[in-house]
Amino acid sequence: MNRLFSFLVLIFALASCGRERVPDSIIENNSYSFKAGEASTTLTKAQEAMVVASNDFGFKVASRIKEKSFIFSPLSASILLGMLGEGAEGETAAQISRVLGFGDAGRQQVNEFSRNMMVIADNSSEAVVRIANAIVLNKGYTLKDSFIKAVREYYDAKAVTMDFADPATLRYINGWASEKTNGLIPELLKEVDPGAFSYLMDALYFKGAWTDEFQQWKQDADFFKEDGSTSKVNMINSLIKEYPYCKTPVAQAVALDYKGGNYRMTLVLPSEGNKVSDVLSALGEGLWKDMSSALSGAPAIVYMPSFETASDVPLKDILKSMGMTAAFGAADFSRMTDSGVAVDDIFQKAKIKVDRYGTEAAAVTVAVVKETAFPIMDEPLKIVADHPFIYLITERTTGALLFVGVFAG
């Protein structure tokens, strides 16, 4: 038997998946839960669809990440791309929206979606959830007032101008990241590109305590890897109680709640014969939606390792492979600035700590924007003057012809 993820042992009485029995005091909006009366915002049907799209976007990105163990925040990346989209026009803006799965949703809808996600975070119960955005602009460049106003209104983004050749800029950016992630990401950049136009950043921080604290089970438990090798992990176990659970031919899932009822961690275990990569792809193709709606209470005990994972995910090639190409080439960010700019790089740094008490996680997504001297065009024509040709010398302002000649070899 494939022992992948055998660290999770479930004891349950469940014949088939049904809809999770949710207490009346809990309102469900896709993957977001919050107690009635504690959230000051609700999502429209269109915004609920955007949450699903943002989740699917996350699964698609995750399925393209090459590291075996990683942590990635789809919401942080979505909000950062939404902020970029506010400054984009034409095909550049359209591609950003399509890659996020938002289709033809207008920039206003994307902005309002991002704003609502931030409001929901601010109104979380007991769990600490913080989302912050910032723009650091190189001196000598300007942002349009309309763009500054929009990102301040929808993203609470503060735009500051600094000298990118000054070491103080690196200290500022890394200090901002450390502050917004409670020290989980103390070094976002190793250096600042002095020729960059700007750095756009989104930080997301989460800290939640389990509703029911786990117990210490075994310090040196075996963990069985996909390649057949084993490693040692610190294993913890839950109480025996009823957990939201579901099993499909592809995978089984169990949900673990954090105090306050707003947030939960769902463990998804591939079934025998399926790899993590197979399940990640399936989750982005509708499996997650089916499983999350089919969770039903089952008595169980959960064993899982306490762990820490840190990731540095390069997003540029991933986003290009998903169809977002214009932003990195002949981009149109004319709503952001009058300067000709394009995205030079996008990446995300993230870290998570899971132990018997709860979870702490953070991510910072960064877009590095640079000035383009001229548009990047399609494959150039090959013009080879290897036969007789005419040449002209003119005065540019008037078009006056100064010389005309032929070279015949």
SVG drawing of the C-alpha trace seen along z (x, -y; Angstrom):
<svg xmlns="http://www.w3.org/2000/svg" viewBox="-29 -71 60 73">
<polyline fill="none" stroke="black" stroke-width="0.4" points="0.0,0.0 1.2,-3.4 2.0,-4.9 2.1,-8.5 0.7,-10.7 0.3,-7.7 1.0,-10.2 -2.8,-10.9 -4.8,-8.1 -8.6,-8.6 -11.1,-6.6 -14.6,-7.3 -18.0,-5.9 -18.9,-7.3 -20.5,-5.6 -20.5,-8.4 -19.9,-12.1 -22.7,-14.5 -23.0,-18.2 -21.4,-19.4 -23.7,-20.1 -23.0,-23.7 -24.3,-25.4 -26.8,-28.1 -24.3,-30.6 -21.9,-30.1 -22.4,-31.6 -20.4,-29.9 -19.2,-31.8 -17.1,-29.4 -13.8,-28.8 -14.4,-31.8 -16.4,-31.4 -17.3,-34.0 -19.7,-34.3 -23.0,-36.1 -22.8,-39.7 -19.0,-39.8 -18.3,-40.4 -19.2,-43.9 -19.3,-42.7 -21.0,-40.1 -20.1,-38.9 -22.3,-39.3 -22.8,-36.3 -20.2,-37.7 -17.7,-38.1 -18.4,-34.6 -17.5,-33.4 -14.4,-35.5 -13.4,-33.7 -13.8,-30.4 -11.8,-31.7 -9.0,-33.0 -8.8,-29.6 -8.6,-27.8 -5.9,-30.3 -4.0,-29.2 -4.3,-25.5 -3.1,-26.1 -0.1,-28.0 0.6,-25.4 0.6,-22.6 3.4,-24.4 5.6,-24.9 8.6,-22.6 9.6,-22.2 8.3,-19.1 7.4,-21.1 6.2,-24.6 3.8,-27.3 2.1,-29.7 -0.7,-32.3 -3.2,-32.6 -5.0,-35.5 -1.8,-37.6 -0.9,-37.0 -4.4,-37.8 -4.5,-41.1 -1.1,-42.1 -2.2,-41.3 -5.4,-43.3 -3.3,-46.3 -1.2,-45.9 -4.4,-45.6 -5.6,-48.9 -2.6,-50.5 -3.1,-48.5 -5.0,-49.1 -6.0,-47.1 -4.7,-43.5 -2.3,-43.9 -5.3,-44.4 -7.4,-41.8 -4.7,-39.1 -4.3,-39.8 -8.0,-39.4 -8.1,-36.2 -5.1,-34.6 -6.8,-35.3 -9.9,-33.5 -12.0,-36.6 -12.8,-36.5 -14.0,-39.9 -14.7,-41.3 -14.0,-45.0 -11.3,-46.7 -13.9,-48.1 -15.1,-44.5 -11.6,-43.3 -10.9,-46.3 -14.0,-45.7 -13.3,-42.0 -9.8,-42.8 -11.3,-45.4 -13.8,-42.9 -11.2,-40.3 -9.3,-42.8 -12.4,-43.8 -13.2,-40.1 -9.6,-39.7 -10.0,-42.8 -13.2,-41.3 -11.8,-37.8 -12.7,-36.4 -9.9,-35.4 -7.6,-34.4 -5.2,-37.2 -5.3,-38.0 -3.6,-41.1 -3.3,-42.2 -1.1,-45.1 0.0,-46.7 2.7,-49.2 4.3,-50.8 7.9,-52.0 8.7,-54.3 12.2,-55.3 13.0,-59.0 12.7,-60.8 9.6,-58.9 5.9,-59.7 2.7,-57.8 -0.6,-59.2 -2.8,-60.8 -5.8,-58.7 -3.8,-55.5 -2.5,-56.6 -6.0,-57.5 -7.4,-54.1 -4.8,-51.9 -5.2,-53.9 -9.0,-53.5 -9.2,-49.8 -5.9,-48.4 -4.9,-50.7 -1.6,-51.0 0.8,-53.8 3.1,-55.0 6.5,-56.3 9.3,-57.7 12.9,-56.7 16.3,-56.7 16.9,-53.1 20.7,-53.7 20.5,-54.5 20.9,-51.4 18.1,-52.9 15.6,-51.7 16.6,-48.1 16.3,-48.5 12.9,-50.1 11.5,-47.4 12.8,-44.5 11.6,-46.3 8.1,-46.7 8.0,-43.0 9.2,-42.0 6.7,-44.2 3.7,-43.1 4.6,-39.4 5.4,-39.6 9.0,-38.7 8.3,-35.6 9.8,-37.2 12.7,-39.4 14.5,-39.6 12.3,-40.1 15.1,-41.4 18.9,-40.9 19.3,-44.1 17.3,-46.8 17.7,-47.3 18.8,-51.0 17.3,-51.1 13.9,-49.8 10.8,-52.0 8.9,-50.6 8.3,-47.7 4.6,-46.8 4.1,-44.6 1.3,-42.7 1.8,-41.1 -0.6,-38.6 -0.2,-37.3 -2.2,-34.7 -2.1,-33.3 -4.7,-31.0 -5.0,-28.6 -6.7,-25.3 -10.2,-25.0 -9.0,-21.9 -5.3,-21.8 -3.3,-18.8 -1.3,-16.4 2.3,-15.3 2.3,-11.7 5.7,-10.7 9.0,-12.6 10.6,-10.4 7.7,-9.0 8.4,-7.8 7.2,-9.9 7.0,-8.0 7.9,-10.0 6.7,-9.5 10.1,-8.2 9.9,-5.4 12.4,-6.9 11.5,-7.9 12.3,-10.7 11.6,-11.4 9.0,-13.9 7.5,-15.1 3.9,-13.7 1.0,-15.3 -2.6,-14.0 -6.0,-15.5 -8.8,-14.6 -11.3,-12.0 -14.2,-14.0 -16.4,-14.7 -14.5,-16.4 -15.8,-17.5 -14.6,-14.7 -15.0,-13.5 -13.5,-10.8 -13.4,-10.6 -11.6,-8.2 -8.9,-10.8 -8.3,-11.9 -9.8,-12.2 -10.1,-15.5 -10.5,-16.4 -11.1,-19.9 -9.5,-21.3 -11.0,-24.5 -9.2,-27.4 -10.7,-29.2 -13.4,-31.7 -14.8,-29.6 -13.6,-31.9 -10.8,-29.8 -9.8,-26.2 -7.1,-24.0 -8.2,-21.2 -5.8,-18.3 -6.2,-16.6 -4.6,-13.2 -4.1,-11.5 -5.6,-8.1 -3.5,-5.1 -2.0,-5.4 -2.3,-9.2 0.5,-11.7 0.3,-15.1 0.7,-16.7 -2.2,-14.6 -4.4,-15.9 -3.3,-19.5 -4.3,-19.5 -7.7,-17.9 -8.3,-20.5 -8.0,-23.3 -10.4,-21.5 -13.3,-21.3 -12.4,-18.7 -11.9,-21.4 -15.3,-22.8 -16.9,-19.3 -15.0,-18.2 -15.5,-21.4 -19.3,-21.2 -19.4,-17.5 -17.7,-17.6 -19.8,-15.8 -19.2,-15.1 -17.4,-11.9 -15.8,-10.8 -12.0,-10.7 -8.6,-11.1 -6.1,-13.0 -2.3,-12.4 -0.1,-14.9 3.4,-16.3 4.3,-19.6 6.4,-21.4 7.9,-24.5 8.1,-25.3 9.6,-28.4 9.3,-29.1 10.6,-31.5 8.2,-31.1 9.2,-32.6 5.9,-33.6 7.0,-35.3 7.3,-32.1 4.3,-30.5 2.1,-33.5 3.4,-33.7 2.6,-30.0 -0.9,-30.7 -1.4,-33.5 -0.2,-36.7 2.5,-37.7 1.7,-41.3 2.6,-42.7 6.2,-41.4 6.7,-42.7 4.9,-45.4 2.9,-46.3 0.3,-49.1 0.4,-50.5 -0.8,-53.9 -3.2,-54.1 -0.3,-53.9 2.2,-56.3 3.1,-58.2 6.5,-56.4 6.7,-53.3 7.0,-50.5 6.7,-46.7 6.8,-44.1 10.4,-42.7 9.7,-40.1 7.0,-38.7 7.8,-36.4 6.4,-35.4 8.2,-34.6 6.1,-32.7 6.6,-30.7 4.3,-28.6 4.7,-27.1 2.3,-24.3 2.5,-22.8 0.2,-21.4 -1.1,-24.9 -2.0,-26.2 -0.6,-27.8 1.3,-30.9 1.8,-31.8 2.8,-34.8 3.4,-35.6 4.7,-38.7 4.1,-39.0 6.3,-41.4 6.1,-42.9 9.3,-44.6 8.4,-47.2 11.0,-48.6 11.0,-51.3 11.2,-50.1 13.3,-52.1 11.2,-50.8 8.4,-48.3 9.4,-44.6 8.2,-43.5 7.5,-40.2 10.2,-38.2 12.1,-40.8 12.3,-40.7 15.6,-39.6 16.8,-42.2 20.0,-41.2 21.7,-43.7 23.6,-41.1 22.6,-42.5 22.7,-45.9 20.7,-48.5 19.8,-52.2 20.7,-54.5 19.3,-57.9 20.5,-60.7 17.8,-63.1 17.3,-65.9 14.9,-64.6 12.9,-67.7 12.1,-68.7 12.5,-65.4 14.9,-67.1 16.9,-64.7 20.6,-65.4 22.0,-62.4 20.7,-59.5 23.0,-56.6 23.2,-53.0 25.6,-50.4 26.1,-47.7 28.9,-45.8"/>
</svg>
